[in-house]
Amino acid sequence: MRKNTNWLATALIALGSILILFPLYMTVGIALKNPEEMAQSIFSLPTGLHFENFSNAIKATDFFHALQNSAVITIVSVGFILLTNSLVSYAIARNMNRRFFKLLYLYFVSAMFIPFQIIMLPVVKVTTDLGMNNIPGLILLYIVYGLPFNVFVYVGYIRSIPLELEEAATVDGTSTWGTFWKIIFPLLGPISATIIILSSLSTWNDFLLPLILLADPSQYTLPLVQYVFQGQFSTDFNLAFASYLLALLPMVVVYLSAQKWIISGITQGAIK
């Protein structure tokens, strides 16, 4: 049986692929060129592979120290986000019939509509006065800032889980605490994978919050140290793009790993 080709969908897919691949081509191409090649044509393929751009970028940014700072901040933040945000969401979702928890839910959700620029200066003032303008303070802020969106997502998902599962656990003598960790938390796998991806990307790539909060240069993250390539009158694009590629690699690994987890979780849910 002959199938008709949907040319409109094919054209849109091709256009979307070009829009995604072109910036990646530019990043890789510029990272492998020298300044003379880039001055001749920014779009052409590199005539030689200048891998020294990567080693020079590592030296200029103290890359591995900044990588360690970014990794610690991202891993600890995402870990506490999963543990605390899911627990808060479970308490709200199972007590939504009570006025206090319903108001608490609306309070959290309303925080999603407040731009960070409005509270930026008060946050800097308070964290500085409390001596939290360092990595632990930055981690705490990431946990708090992720709470509104994560509660919104978790509560909707938890409310779709049948109450009969928890009632059966209660009959078996399981406490509320045990019910959450043994039954509810494992069932949150697909939505937790989504939150891991979104939280990891936003924390890893964040530039503004570390810029205004971190006072000690030894605690700078990767986005901050890459700012060294930006001068007042010129920018070293070759080293900057080489540094961007190096910083991108860990997130690509995290994304590919968690993406498999999401597909696996959705498949298990469909079978049930």
Secondary structure as UniProt FT lines:
FT   HELIX           7..31
FT   HELIX           35..40
FT   HELIX           52..61
FT   HELIX           63..80
FT   HELIX           81..85
FT   HELIX           86..93
FT   TURN            94..97
FT   HELIX           99..110
FT   HELIX           111..113
FT   HELIX           116..129
FT   TURN            130..131
FT   HELIX           135..145
FT   HELIX           147..158
FT   TURN            159..160
FT   HELIX           163..171
FT   TURN            172..173
FT   HELIX           176..179
FT   HELIX           180..184
FT   HELIX           185..187
FT   HELIX           189..205
FT   HELIX           208..213
FT   HELIX           217..219
FT   HELIX           222..225
FT   HELIX           226..229
FT   HELIX           237..271
//
